[in-house]
């Protein structure tokens, strides 16, 4: 399943790494693509519910817009 999130607050590579790490802990099989300039996080291959993925991103301190 592919899911796209609009995430604000990402300003650097460390931000991207934090989001990747959080999502990998939740679902190691998920493939994560991040486009910081577009505030976009794409998650492919995850079997986790959308809200669980969004919560993992929020727990790192980033805003996930609907």
PEFEN-V14881 format. One record per residue. N is the residue number from 0. OMEGA is omega in whole degrees, -180 to 180 (999 if undefined). Layout:
n=N omega=OMEGA
n=N omega=OMEGA
This chain:
n=0 omega=177
n=1 omega=179
n=2 omega=179
n=3 omega=-180
n=4 omega=170
n=5 omega=-173
n=6 omega=178
n=7 omega=179
n=8 omega=178
n=9 omega=-177
n=10 omega=-175
n=11 omega=178
n=12 omega=178
n=13 omega=178
n=14 omega=179
n=15 omega=-179
n=16 omega=180
n=17 omega=179
n=18 omega=178
n=19 omega=-178
n=20 omega=-179
n=21 omega=-180
n=22 omega=179
n=23 omega=178
n=24 omega=179
n=25 omega=-177
n=26 omega=-177
n=27 omega=-178
n=28 omega=-177
n=29 omega=175
n=30 omega=-174
n=31 omega=174
n=32 omega=-178
n=33 omega=174
n=34 omega=-175
n=35 omega=-178
n=36 omega=179
n=37 omega=-177
n=38 omega=-172
n=39 omega=174
n=40 omega=178
n=41 omega=179
n=42 omega=-180
n=43 omega=173
n=44 omega=-180
n=45 omega=176
n=46 omega=-179
n=47 omega=177
n=48 omega=-179
n=49 omega=-177
n=50 omega=178
n=51 omega=178
n=52 omega=179
n=53 omega=179
n=54 omega=179
n=55 omega=178
n=56 omega=179
n=57 omega=-180
n=58 omega=177
n=59 omega=175
n=60 omega=-179
n=61 omega=179
n=62 omega=176
n=63 omega=-180
n=64 omega=-179
n=65 omega=999
